[in-house]
Amino acid sequence: MPSHLSTMNRRALLVLGAATLLARPGLAADVRDLPWEELVPKGWDPMAGFKRPPNMGLMSDADPRMQELMRALRESWDQAPTRPELDGKAVQISGYLVPLEQARGEVSEFLLVPYFGACIHTPPPPANQIVHVLPARPAKGLRAMEVVTVRGKLSVARSDSAMGVSAYRIDGAAVEICTPPDRTR
């Protein structure tokens, strides 16, 4: 699992992954269940080349050294490397929805992110951990940070939005709300 995720977000991903597997036991033979960590090239470290400044915990966000560090980190993460061998693969991936285009209760474009709050309450993750999704039909009844499963053909395509830079895209996606498994049995 990527090292930049907090312990809480790692737990959320594990719960999300387990709920998704339990809620969706069968996949079509040509659709691959894609875990988030497989979008990141092996050996890529999102923190490589960044050294913690001395007394970083005491710096304010307004400190020029902190601002420079965050600018450099954001620039590096926006150019995060992809896995070109995934281009054109039929995949299924679950994550949190960040709406980009919505009207009349329908979401026609969104970002899919691996942990709660990404792009909304926290800075965006690296681009290789954001999927730009264009549903086949506008998805009804979805809210920001709703957990959804997306199925479609993955492409390596960098895109910039107000919420973050994505390195992957799924056009014509099927979108379903993830439902937690029934634990009353």
Contacts in CASP RR format, 6 or more apart in sequence:
PFRMAT RR
TARGET T0000
AUTHOR 0000-0000-0000
METHOD contacts of the structure
MODEL  1
MPSHLSTMNRRALLVLGAATLLARPGLAADVRDLPWEELVPKGWDPMAGF
KRPPNMGLMSDADPRMQELMRALRESWDQAPTRPELDGKAVQISGYLVPL
EQARGEVSEFLLVPYFGACIHTPPPPANQIVHVLPARPAKGLRAMEVVTV
RGKLSVARSDSAMGVSAYRIDGAAVEICTPPDRTR
1 10 0 8 1.000
1 13 0 8 1.000
1 36 0 8 1.000
1 37 0 8 1.000
2 36 0 8 1.000
2 37 0 8 1.000
2 40 0 8 1.000
2 46 0 8 1.000
2 125 0 8 1.000
2 126 0 8 1.000
2 129 0 8 1.000
3 45 0 8 1.000
3 46 0 8 1.000
3 47 0 8 1.000
4 46 0 8 1.000
4 47 0 8 1.000
4 125 0 8 1.000
4 126 0 8 1.000
5 13 0 8 1.000
5 114 0 8 1.000
5 115 0 8 1.000
5 125 0 8 1.000
9 114 0 8 1.000
9 115 0 8 1.000
9 116 0 8 1.000
12 115 0 8 1.000
12 116 0 8 1.000
13 36 0 8 1.000
13 114 0 8 1.000
13 115 0 8 1.000
16 94 0 8 1.000
16 95 0 8 1.000
16 147 0 8 1.000
16 178 0 8 1.000
17 35 0 8 1.000
17 94 0 8 1.000
19 147 0 8 1.000
19 178 0 8 1.000
19 180 0 8 1.000
19 181 0 8 1.000
20 94 0 8 1.000
20 149 0 8 1.000
20 178 0 8 1.000
21 33 0 8 1.000
22 181 0 8 1.000
23 178 0 8 1.000
23 179 0 8 1.000
23 180 0 8 1.000
23 181 0 8 1.000
24 92 0 8 1.000
24 149 0 8 1.000
24 178 0 8 1.000
27 33 0 8 1.000
27 92 0 8 1.000
28 90 0 8 1.000
30 90 0 8 1.000
31 90 0 8 1.000
31 91 0 8 1.000
31 92 0 8 1.000
31 151 0 8 1.000
31 152 0 8 1.000
32 89 0 8 1.000
32 90 0 8 1.000
32 91 0 8 1.000
32 92 0 8 1.000
33 91 0 8 1.000
33 92 0 8 1.000
33 93 0 8 1.000
34 86 0 8 1.000
34 89 0 8 1.000
34 91 0 8 1.000
34 92 0 8 1.000
34 93 0 8 1.000
34 154 0 8 1.000
35 93 0 8 1.000
36 93 0 8 1.000
36 95 0 8 1.000
36 114 0 8 1.000
36 129 0 8 1.000
38 83 0 8 1.000
38 86 0 8 1.000
39 82 0 8 1.000
39 83 0 8 1.000
39 86 0 8 1.000
39 128 0 8 1.000
39 129 0 8 1.000
39 131 0 8 1.000
39 167 0 8 1.000
39 168 0 8 1.000
40 80 0 8 1.000
40 83 0 8 1.000
40 126 0 8 1.000
40 128 0 8 1.000
40 129 0 8 1.000
41 81 0 8 1.000
41 82 0 8 1.000
41 83 0 8 1.000
41 128 0 8 1.000
44 80 0 8 1.000
44 81 0 8 1.000
44 128 0 8 1.000
46 76 0 8 1.000
46 77 0 8 1.000
46 80 0 8 1.000
46 126 0 8 1.000
50 69 0 8 1.000
50 72 0 8 1.000
50 73 0 8 1.000
50 76 0 8 1.000
53 59 0 8 1.000
53 65 0 8 1.000
53 66 0 8 1.000
53 69 0 8 1.000
56 66 0 8 1.000
59 65 0 8 1.000
59 66 0 8 1.000
60 66 0 8 1.000
61 67 0 8 1.000
61 70 0 8 1.000
70 123 0 8 1.000
74 123 0 8 1.000
77 124 0 8 1.000
77 125 0 8 1.000
77 126 0 8 1.000
77 127 0 8 1.000
77 165 0 8 1.000
78 126 0 8 1.000
78 127 0 8 1.000
78 160 0 8 1.000
78 164 0 8 1.000
78 165 0 8 1.000
79 127 0 8 1.000
80 126 0 8 1.000
80 127 0 8 1.000
80 128 0 8 1.000
80 129 0 8 1.000
80 167 0 8 1.000
81 128 0 8 1.000
82 127 0 8 1.000
82 128 0 8 1.000
82 156 0 8 1.000
82 167 0 8 1.000
82 168 0 8 1.000
83 128 0 8 1.000
83 156 0 8 1.000
84 156 0 8 1.000
86 154 0 8 1.000
86 156 0 8 1.000
86 168 0 8 1.000
87 154 0 8 1.000
87 155 0 8 1.000
87 156 0 8 1.000
88 153 0 8 1.000
88 154 0 8 1.000
88 155 0 8 1.000
89 153 0 8 1.000
89 154 0 8 1.000
90 151 0 8 1.000
90 152 0 8 1.000
90 153 0 8 1.000
90 154 0 8 1.000
91 151 0 8 1.000
91 152 0 8 1.000
91 153 0 8 1.000
91 154 0 8 1.000
91 170 0 8 1.000
92 149 0 8 1.000
92 150 0 8 1.000
92 151 0 8 1.000
92 152 0 8 1.000
93 112 0 8 1.000
93 131 0 8 1.000
93 149 0 8 1.000
93 150 0 8 1.000
94 147 0 8 1.000
94 148 0 8 1.000
94 149 0 8 1.000
94 150 0 8 1.000
94 178 0 8 1.000
95 112 0 8 1.000
95 113 0 8 1.000
95 114 0 8 1.000
95 147 0 8 1.000
95 148 0 8 1.000
95 149 0 8 1.000
95 150 0 8 1.000
95 178 0 8 1.000
96 112 0 8 1.000
96 113 0 8 1.000
96 114 0 8 1.000
96 115 0 8 1.000
96 116 0 8 1.000
96 117 0 8 1.000
96 118 0 8 1.000
96 145 0 8 1.000
96 146 0 8 1.000
96 147 0 8 1.000
96 148 0 8 1.000
97 107 0 8 1.000
97 110 0 8 1.000
97 111 0 8 1.000
97 112 0 8 1.000
97 142 0 8 1.000
97 143 0 8 1.000
97 144 0 8 1.000
97 145 0 8 1.000
97 146 0 8 1.000
97 147 0 8 1.000
97 148 0 8 1.000
98 110 0 8 1.000
98 111 0 8 1.000
98 112 0 8 1.000
98 113 0 8 1.000
98 118 0 8 1.000
98 119 0 8 1.000
98 120 0 8 1.000
98 144 0 8 1.000
98 145 0 8 1.000
98 163 0 8 1.000
99 107 0 8 1.000
99 109 0 8 1.000
99 110 0 8 1.000
99 142 0 8 1.000
99 144 0 8 1.000
100 109 0 8 1.000
100 110 0 8 1.000
100 111 0 8 1.000
100 132 0 8 1.000
100 161 0 8 1.000
100 162 0 8 1.000
100 163 0 8 1.000
101 107 0 8 1.000
101 108 0 8 1.000
101 109 0 8 1.000
101 110 0 8 1.000
102 108 0 8 1.000
105 140 0 8 1.000
105 141 0 8 1.000
106 138 0 8 1.000
106 139 0 8 1.000
106 140 0 8 1.000
106 141 0 8 1.000
107 135 0 8 1.000
107 138 0 8 1.000
107 139 0 8 1.000
107 141 0 8 1.000
107 142 0 8 1.000
108 134 0 8 1.000
108 135 0 8 1.000
108 138 0 8 1.000
108 139 0 8 1.000
109 132 0 8 1.000
109 133 0 8 1.000
109 134 0 8 1.000
109 135 0 8 1.000
110 133 0 8 1.000
110 135 0 8 1.000
110 142 0 8 1.000
111 119 0 8 1.000
111 130 0 8 1.000
111 131 0 8 1.000
111 132 0 8 1.000
111 133 0 8 1.000
111 161 0 8 1.000
111 163 0 8 1.000
111 164 0 8 1.000
111 166 0 8 1.000
112 130 0 8 1.000
112 131 0 8 1.000
112 132 0 8 1.000
112 133 0 8 1.000
112 148 0 8 1.000
112 150 0 8 1.000
112 170 0 8 1.000
113 119 0 8 1.000
113 124 0 8 1.000
113 125 0 8 1.000
113 129 0 8 1.000
113 130 0 8 1.000
113 131 0 8 1.000
114 125 0 8 1.000
114 129 0 8 1.000
115 125 0 8 1.000
116 145 0 8 1.000
117 145 0 8 1.000
118 124 0 8 1.000
118 125 0 8 1.000
118 129 0 8 1.000
118 130 0 8 1.000
119 125 0 8 1.000
119 130 0 8 1.000
119 163 0 8 1.000
119 164 0 8 1.000
120 144 0 8 1.000
120 145 0 8 1.000
120 163 0 8 1.000
124 130 0 8 1.000
124 163 0 8 1.000
124 164 0 8 1.000
124 165 0 8 1.000
126 167 0 8 1.000
127 158 0 8 1.000
127 164 0 8 1.000
127 165 0 8 1.000
127 166 0 8 1.000
127 167 0 8 1.000
128 167 0 8 1.000
128 168 0 8 1.000
130 164 0 8 1.000
130 165 0 8 1.000
130 166 0 8 1.000
130 167 0 8 1.000
130 168 0 8 1.000
131 150 0 8 1.000
131 154 0 8 1.000
131 166 0 8 1.000
131 168 0 8 1.000
131 169 0 8 1.000
131 170 0 8 1.000
132 157 0 8 1.000
132 159 0 8 1.000
132 161 0 8 1.000
132 166 0 8 1.000
132 168 0 8 1.000
132 169 0 8 1.000
132 170 0 8 1.000
133 150 0 8 1.000
133 169 0 8 1.000
133 170 0 8 1.000
133 173 0 8 1.000
133 175 0 8 1.000
134 169 0 8 1.000
134 170 0 8 1.000
134 171 0 8 1.000
134 172 0 8 1.000
134 173 0 8 1.000
135 172 0 8 1.000
135 173 0 8 1.000
135 174 0 8 1.000
135 175 0 8 1.000
136 172 0 8 1.000
136 173 0 8 1.000
136 174 0 8 1.000
139 148 0 8 1.000
139 175 0 8 1.000
142 148 0 8 1.000
142 175 0 8 1.000
142 177 0 8 1.000
146 177 0 8 1.000
147 177 0 8 1.000
147 178 0 8 1.000
148 175 0 8 1.000
148 176 0 8 1.000
148 177 0 8 1.000
148 178 0 8 1.000
149 175 0 8 1.000
149 176 0 8 1.000
149 178 0 8 1.000
150 170 0 8 1.000
150 173 0 8 1.000
150 174 0 8 1.000
150 175 0 8 1.000
151 173 0 8 1.000
151 174 0 8 1.000
152 170 0 8 1.000
152 172 0 8 1.000
152 173 0 8 1.000
152 174 0 8 1.000
153 170 0 8 1.000
153 171 0 8 1.000
153 172 0 8 1.000
154 168 0 8 1.000
154 169 0 8 1.000
154 170 0 8 1.000
155 168 0 8 1.000
155 169 0 8 1.000
155 170 0 8 1.000
155 171 0 8 1.000
156 167 0 8 1.000
156 168 0 8 1.000
156 169 0 8 1.000
157 167 0 8 1.000
157 168 0 8 1.000
157 169 0 8 1.000
158 165 0 8 1.000
158 166 0 8 1.000
158 167 0 8 1.000
159 165 0 8 1.000
159 166 0 8 1.000
159 169 0 8 1.000
END
